Amino acid sequence: MRTVADRFLEYVKHHTTSDETASCCPSTPQQMDFALFLAQECKQIGLQNVSVDQNGYVMALLPSNTSKSLPTVGFIAHMDTSPDAFGKDVCPQMIEHYDGNEISLKGITLSPKEFPSLLHYKGETLITSDGTTLLGADDKAGIAEILTAMEYLITHNEIPHGNIKIAFTPDEEIGKGANLFNVSAFGADFAYTIDGGKIGELEYENFNAARANIVIKGKSVHPGTAKNAMVNAGLIAAEIISAFPPLQTPAHTEGYEGFFHLCSCKSSVSEATLSYIIRDFDKTAFENRKNWIENLIVQKNEQYENRISLTIYDEYENMLSQFEDKQYIIDIAKNAMLQCGITPIIQPIRGGTDGARLSFMGLPCPNLFAGGHNFHGPYEYIPVSSMEKATELIVSICKNIVSAFSTAP
């Protein structure tokens, strides 16, 4: 068997950054290349019914090896990496026997003073990028863990399990990972995304999410003769930005607190565009945030003769409601963690996963840790031991399904 670390070190070298400006799926051709690569690996380790559809979704089956009537479980990870940081030519670095001191990379320093979580892994082996790119543990660690767990079950056929489906999705980082996911073709009764952070994370609450795009049309006139004629779209954009509550941003919120986040601002005299994301766990507060932006733009249009357009669209919902009568899915994962010597960390996701969308598409899908830290940037790292535990957890979940449904009345 290949180790989970060996797989991960190979996968991160595949350039799979997604592109939020693209209208196709996958949003970048490199994701399809990686999908075909993973499909071949699925076949090589012995998985069945391996497929890659025209949109780059990889699916495969590990058939049941027991006569017991068991639900089909799925494990899902995404292939793309975030466009927030450069993701091409990733050069992973192995830091063996980490000593608790600063790690010097190209142009940056990974310091426990800035990232205290490093000290939890003193003496262990860490994997980082070389400092010029992100690493890609989000979510190539999840892919490596799923495939290593499947290979383990194939080579240890004495371990009873039901049908297991796996899927690797494109474009999760740009909010489109579940858009074209064929739930009926996948055929699982429930699933787990392996897309969380530090070891122990078990998540089944997430933000309600929306995006607001604001376009401002100005009027460009030569500045020498612009009095009472020029309308500077950039200055109107600055007014709109300044109107947002300054403490309701990602840098000032935590836990269950929602926020407005300015993702991009492009401006000239003639036109300015602002892109915001809106996040809140509470549905009423979430709707209030969207209404607040709408009212702001109404006021500014009254002031500036309807030069501003606003488009708001929902991206995903809080999946908590989908588990009210399906607590057993959470309990299986929790019990599996405890059996692996992992302390479950049950907390809300200050973000979203494919699982949030899939849970509303008929596939209940909580999120489990993949083991990485500091995603979406050059400070990203992952302990090898966390990947090994995630692999062990996937196997343990499959065992626990047998136990849970064999003893059920």
C-alpha positions as CSV (number, residue, x, y, z in Angstrom):
1,M,0.0,0.0,0.0
2,R,1.0,3.6,-0.6
3,T,1.0,5.8,2.4
4,V,-1.4,8.7,2.7
5,A,1.6,11.1,2.8
6,D,3.0,9.7,-0.4
7,R,-0.3,10.2,-2.2
8,F,-0.7,13.7,-0.8
9,L,2.8,14.7,-1.9
10,E,1.9,13.6,-5.4
11,Y,-1.5,15.1,-5.6
12,V,-0.5,18.7,-4.5
13,K,1.8,18.9,-7.6
14,H,-1.3,18.8,-9.8
15,H,-2.3,22.4,-10.6
16,T,-6.1,22.6,-10.0
17,T,-6.9,26.2,-9.0
18,S,-10.5,27.0,-9.8
19,D,-11.7,30.1,-11.6
20,E,-14.7,32.0,-10.4
21,T,-15.0,34.0,-13.6
22,A,-15.5,30.9,-15.8
23,S,-18.9,29.7,-16.8
24,C,-17.9,26.1,-17.6
25,C,-17.6,23.1,-15.3
26,P,-14.9,22.3,-14.3
27,S,-13.9,25.9,-14.3
28,T,-10.3,25.0,-15.4
29,P,-9.1,22.3,-17.7
30,Q,-6.5,21.1,-15.2
31,Q,-9.2,19.9,-12.9
32,M,-10.4,17.5,-15.6
33,D,-6.9,16.3,-16.0
34,F,-6.7,15.6,-12.3
35,A,-10.1,13.9,-12.4
36,L,-8.9,11.5,-15.1
37,F,-5.7,10.8,-13.1
38,L,-7.7,10.0,-10.0
39,A,-10.1,7.8,-11.9
40,Q,-7.2,5.7,-13.1
41,E,-5.9,5.4,-9.5
42,C,-9.3,4.3,-8.4
43,K,-9.2,1.5,-10.9
44,Q,-5.6,0.6,-10.0
45,I,-6.5,0.0,-6.3
46,G,-9.5,-2.1,-7.2
47,L,-12.5,0.2,-6.9
48,Q,-15.4,-0.6,-9.3
49,N,-17.9,1.4,-11.4
50,V,-15.3,4.2,-11.8
51,S,-16.6,7.1,-13.8
52,V,-15.7,10.7,-14.8
53,D,-18.6,12.7,-16.2
54,Q,-18.4,15.6,-18.6
55,N,-18.3,18.0,-15.7
56,G,-15.3,16.4,-14.0
57,Y,-17.1,14.6,-11.2
58,V,-15.3,11.4,-10.3
59,M,-17.3,8.5,-8.7
60,A,-16.4,5.0,-7.7
61,L,-17.7,2.1,-5.6
62,L,-16.3,-0.3,-3.1
63,P,-18.9,-3.1,-3.1
64,S,-20.2,-4.6,0.2
65,N,-18.4,-7.7,1.4
66,T,-21.2,-8.8,3.8
67,S,-24.6,-10.2,3.4
68,K,-26.0,-7.8,6.0
69,S,-28.5,-5.2,4.9
70,L,-26.6,-1.9,5.4
71,P,-27.0,1.6,4.2
72,T,-24.6,2.9,1.5
73,V,-22.1,5.5,2.9
74,G,-20.3,8.0,0.8
75,F,-17.0,9.9,1.2
76,I,-16.4,13.1,-0.7
77,A,-13.5,15.5,-1.3
78,H,-12.9,18.3,-3.8
79,M,-10.2,18.5,-6.4
80,D,-9.8,22.3,-6.8
81,T,-7.7,24.6,-4.8
82,S,-8.6,28.2,-3.8
83,P,-8.0,31.0,-6.3
84,D,-7.1,33.2,-3.2
85,A,-3.5,32.1,-3.6
86,F,-1.1,30.9,-6.3
87,G,-1.6,27.2,-6.7
88,K,0.7,26.2,-9.6
89,D,4.1,24.5,-9.3
90,V,3.5,23.5,-5.6
91,C,6.8,22.3,-4.1
92,P,5.9,20.5,-0.8
93,Q,8.4,20.5,2.0
94,M,8.7,17.8,4.6
95,I,9.6,19.1,8.1
96,E,10.6,16.0,10.1
97,H,10.7,16.0,13.9
98,Y,9.4,19.6,14.0
99,D,11.3,21.3,16.9
100,G,8.8,24.0,17.8
101,N,10.8,26.8,16.3
102,E,10.2,29.0,13.3
103,I,10.1,27.4,9.8
104,S,11.8,29.5,7.2
105,L,10.4,29.2,3.7
106,K,10.9,31.3,0.6
107,G,9.9,34.9,1.5
108,I,7.9,33.9,4.6
109,T,8.3,32.5,8.1
110,L,5.9,30.0,9.6
111,S,6.1,31.0,13.2
112,P,4.5,29.5,16.3
113,K,4.2,33.1,17.6
114,E,1.8,33.8,14.8
115,F,0.4,30.3,14.5
116,P,0.3,28.7,18.0
117,S,-1.3,25.5,16.6
118,L,2.2,24.5,15.4
119,L,3.2,23.8,18.9
120,H,0.6,21.0,19.1
121,Y,2.7,19.1,16.6
122,K,6.2,19.4,18.1
123,G,8.2,16.3,17.3
124,E,6.0,15.3,14.4
125,T,6.4,15.5,10.6
126,L,4.8,18.5,9.0
127,I,4.2,19.2,5.3
128,T,4.3,22.8,4.0
129,S,4.6,24.5,0.6
130,D,7.9,26.2,-0.2
131,G,6.3,29.6,0.7
132,T,5.5,30.8,-2.8
133,T,2.2,29.0,-3.2
134,L,-0.5,27.5,-1.1
135,L,-0.1,23.8,-0.2
136,G,-3.4,22.3,-1.3
137,A,-4.3,20.3,1.8
138,D,-7.7,21.8,1.2
139,D,-8.7,19.4,-0.1
140,K,-6.1,17.1,-1.6
141,A,-5.5,15.7,1.9
142,G,-9.1,14.6,1.9
143,I,-8.7,12.8,-1.5
144,A,-5.5,11.1,-0.3
145,E,-7.2,10.0,2.9
146,I,-10.2,8.6,1.2
147,L,-8.2,6.6,-1.4
148,T,-5.8,5.3,1.2
149,A,-8.7,4.2,3.4
150,M,-10.3,2.4,0.4
151,E,-7.1,0.6,-0.4
152,Y,-6.8,-0.5,3.2
153,L,-10.3,-2.0,3.1
154,I,-9.6,-3.7,-0.2
155,T,-6.4,-5.3,1.1
156,H,-8.0,-6.2,4.4
157,N,-11.1,-7.9,3.1
158,E,-11.7,-9.5,6.4
159,I,-13.1,-6.2,7.7
160,P,-16.9,-6.3,7.0
161,H,-18.4,-3.3,5.4
162,G,-21.4,-2.3,3.3
163,N,-21.4,-0.5,-0.1
164,I,-19.1,2.5,0.0
165,K,-19.2,5.2,-2.6
166,I,-16.6,7.9,-3.1
167,A,-16.7,11.1,-5.1
168,F,-14.2,13.9,-6.0
169,T,-15.8,17.1,-7.1
170,P,-14.6,20.2,-9.0
171,D,-15.0,23.9,-8.1
172,E,-15.9,23.7,-4.4
173,E,-13.7,26.7,-3.7
174,I,-15.8,28.9,-5.9
175,G,-19.1,27.7,-4.4
176,K,-20.1,25.4,-7.3
177,G,-18.9,22.0,-6.2
178,A,-22.4,20.6,-5.7
179,N,-24.1,22.4,-8.7
180,L,-23.9,19.4,-11.0
181,F,-23.4,16.6,-8.5
182,N,-25.7,13.7,-9.5
183,V,-27.1,12.5,-6.1
184,S,-29.1,9.7,-7.6
185,A,-26.2,8.4,-9.6
186,F,-24.0,8.5,-6.5
187,G,-26.5,6.3,-4.7
188,A,-25.4,6.8,-1.1
189,D,-27.9,7.1,1.8
190,F,-25.6,9.6,3.6
191,A,-22.1,10.8,3.2
192,Y,-19.2,12.7,4.8
193,T,-17.1,15.4,3.2
194,I,-13.5,15.1,4.3
195,D,-12.8,18.8,4.0
196,G,-12.3,20.1,7.5
197,G,-9.3,21.5,9.3
198,K,-7.5,20.3,12.4
199,I,-7.8,16.8,13.8
200,G,-11.1,16.1,15.6
201,E,-13.4,18.5,13.7
202,L,-17.0,17.2,13.2
203,E,-19.2,19.8,11.7
204,Y,-22.9,19.8,10.8
205,E,-23.7,23.5,11.1
206,N,-22.5,26.1,8.6
207,F,-23.2,29.6,7.4
208,N,-26.2,30.7,5.4
209,A,-24.4,32.3,2.5
210,A,-25.1,34.8,-0.2
211,R,-23.2,37.0,-2.6
212,A,-23.9,40.6,-3.4
213,N,-22.6,42.2,-6.6
214,I,-22.8,46.0,-6.9
215,V,-22.2,47.9,-10.2
216,I,-21.9,51.7,-10.2
217,K,-22.1,53.6,-13.5
218,G,-20.2,56.9,-13.4
219,K,-19.9,59.8,-15.9
220,S,-16.4,60.5,-17.2
221,V,-15.6,64.1,-18.1
222,H,-12.3,65.8,-18.6
223,P,-11.2,66.8,-15.1
224,G,-10.4,70.3,-16.3
225,T,-14.1,71.0,-17.2
226,A,-15.8,68.5,-14.9
227,K,-17.6,70.9,-12.5
228,N,-21.2,69.8,-12.1
229,A,-20.8,67.2,-14.8
230,M,-18.5,64.4,-13.7
231,V,-19.8,61.5,-11.6
232,N,-17.0,59.5,-10.2
233,A,-18.0,55.9,-9.8
234,G,-15.0,55.2,-7.7
235,L,-15.9,57.8,-5.1
236,I,-19.5,56.4,-4.9
237,A,-18.0,53.0,-4.3
238,A,-15.9,54.4,-1.5
239,E,-19.1,55.8,0.1
240,I,-20.8,52.5,-0.1
241,I,-17.9,50.6,1.4
242,S,-17.7,53.1,4.2
243,A,-21.4,52.7,5.0
244,F,-21.0,49.0,6.0
245,P,-20.6,48.4,9.7
246,P,-16.9,48.2,10.3
247,L,-17.0,45.6,13.1
248,Q,-19.1,43.2,11.1
249,T,-16.2,41.8,9.0
250,P,-14.3,38.5,9.1
251,A,-11.5,40.2,11.0
252,H,-13.8,41.2,13.9
253,T,-16.1,38.2,14.2
254,E,-15.9,34.6,15.5
255,G,-18.1,31.7,16.6
256,Y,-21.7,32.2,15.6
257,E,-21.2,35.9,14.6
258,G,-22.1,36.7,11.0
259,F,-20.4,39.3,8.7
260,F,-20.2,41.2,5.5
261,H,-17.0,40.6,3.5
262,L,-15.7,42.8,0.7
263,C,-14.1,40.3,-1.7
264,S,-13.1,42.6,-4.5
265,C,-13.3,46.3,-5.5
266,K,-12.5,47.5,-9.1
267,S,-13.1,51.1,-9.9
268,S,-12.5,53.9,-12.4
269,V,-14.4,57.1,-13.0
270,S,-16.7,55.5,-15.5
271,E,-17.5,52.3,-13.6
272,A,-16.9,50.5,-10.3
273,T,-17.8,47.0,-9.1
274,L,-18.0,45.7,-5.6
275,S,-18.3,42.0,-4.7
276,Y,-19.5,41.1,-1.1
277,I,-20.2,37.8,0.5
278,I,-22.9,37.8,3.3
279,R,-22.7,35.2,6.0
280,D,-24.8,34.3,9.1
281,F,-25.8,31.2,10.9
282,D,-29.2,32.5,12.0
283,K,-31.7,32.6,9.1
284,T,-33.5,35.7,10.2
285,A,-30.2,37.6,10.8
286,F,-29.1,36.4,7.3
287,E,-32.2,37.8,5.6
288,N,-31.8,41.0,7.6
289,R,-28.3,41.4,6.2
290,K,-29.5,41.0,2.6
291,N,-32.3,43.6,3.3
292,W,-29.8,46.0,4.8
293,I,-27.7,46.0,1.6
294,E,-30.8,46.4,-0.5
295,N,-31.9,49.4,1.5
296,L,-28.4,50.9,1.3
297,I,-28.5,50.8,-2.5
298,V,-32.0,52.2,-2.6
299,Q,-30.7,55.2,-0.6
300,K,-27.6,55.7,-2.8
301,N,-29.7,55.4,-5.9
302,E,-31.9,58.3,-4.7
303,Q,-28.8,60.3,-4.1
304,Y,-27.1,59.4,-7.4
305,E,-30.0,59.1,-9.9
306,N,-30.2,55.3,-10.1
307,R,-26.6,54.8,-11.2
308,I,-26.2,51.7,-9.1
309,S,-27.4,48.1,-9.7
310,L,-27.4,45.3,-7.1
311,T,-27.6,41.6,-7.6
312,I,-27.9,39.3,-4.6
313,Y,-28.1,35.5,-4.9
314,D,-28.0,32.7,-2.3
315,E,-25.0,30.3,-2.4
316,Y,-25.9,27.7,0.3
317,E,-27.9,27.2,3.5
318,N,-27.1,26.0,7.1
319,M,-27.3,22.3,6.9
320,L,-28.2,21.9,10.6
321,S,-31.9,21.5,9.8
322,Q,-31.2,18.4,7.7
323,F,-30.0,16.4,10.7
324,E,-32.9,16.9,13.1
325,D,-34.1,13.4,12.5
326,K,-30.8,11.9,11.4
327,Q,-28.7,12.2,14.5
328,Y,-27.4,8.7,13.9
329,I,-25.2,10.0,11.1
330,I,-23.4,12.3,13.6
331,D,-23.3,9.6,16.2
332,I,-21.6,7.1,13.9
333,A,-18.8,9.6,13.2
334,K,-18.5,10.6,16.8
335,N,-18.2,7.0,18.0
336,A,-15.7,6.2,15.3
337,M,-13.6,9.1,16.5
338,L,-13.6,8.0,20.1
339,Q,-12.6,4.5,19.0
340,C,-9.6,6.0,17.1
341,G,-8.6,7.9,20.2
342,I,-9.7,11.2,18.7
343,T,-11.5,13.8,20.8
344,P,-14.5,15.1,18.7
345,I,-14.5,18.9,18.2
346,I,-18.1,19.7,17.3
347,Q,-18.3,23.3,16.1
348,P,-20.0,25.4,13.4
349,I,-18.2,25.8,10.1
350,R,-17.4,29.5,9.5
351,G,-17.7,28.7,5.8
352,G,-19.3,26.1,3.7
353,T,-18.6,22.7,2.1
354,D,-20.1,20.7,-0.7
355,G,-21.9,18.8,2.0
356,A,-24.0,21.9,3.0
357,R,-25.5,22.0,-0.5
358,L,-25.7,18.2,-0.8
359,S,-27.6,18.0,2.4
360,F,-30.4,20.0,0.8
361,M,-30.2,17.8,-2.3
362,G,-31.2,14.7,-0.5
363,L,-27.7,13.5,0.6
364,P,-27.1,14.3,4.4
365,C,-23.5,15.1,4.5
366,P,-21.6,16.4,7.6
367,N,-18.0,17.5,7.4
368,L,-15.0,15.7,9.0
369,F,-11.4,17.0,9.5
370,A,-8.8,16.5,6.8
371,G,-6.0,17.7,9.1
372,G,-4.7,20.9,7.6
373,H,-4.2,24.4,8.9
374,N,-4.0,27.9,7.5
375,F,-5.8,27.1,4.2
376,H,-5.9,29.3,1.1
377,G,-2.4,30.8,1.5
378,P,1.3,30.1,1.7
379,Y,1.2,29.5,5.5
380,E,-0.7,26.3,5.0
381,Y,0.6,23.2,6.6
382,I,-0.6,19.7,7.5
383,P,0.8,17.2,10.0
384,V,1.3,13.7,8.6
385,S,-0.2,12.2,11.8
386,S,-3.5,14.0,11.2
387,M,-3.8,12.6,7.7
388,E,-3.1,9.1,9.1
389,K,-5.8,9.6,11.7
390,A,-8.3,10.8,9.1
391,T,-7.6,7.7,7.1
392,E,-8.1,5.5,10.2
393,L,-11.3,7.4,10.9
394,I,-12.8,6.6,7.5
395,V,-12.2,2.9,8.1
396,S,-13.6,3.2,11.6
397,I,-16.8,4.8,10.2
398,C,-17.3,1.9,7.8
399,K,-16.9,-0.5,10.7
400,N,-19.3,1.5,12.9
401,I,-22.0,1.4,10.2
402,V,-21.9,-2.4,10.4
403,S,-22.2,-2.3,14.2
404,A,-24.9,0.4,14.3
405,F,-27.2,-1.3,11.8
406,S,-26.6,-4.8,12.9
407,T,-27.8,-4.0,16.4
408,A,-30.7,-1.8,15.4
409,P,-34.1,-3.1,16.2
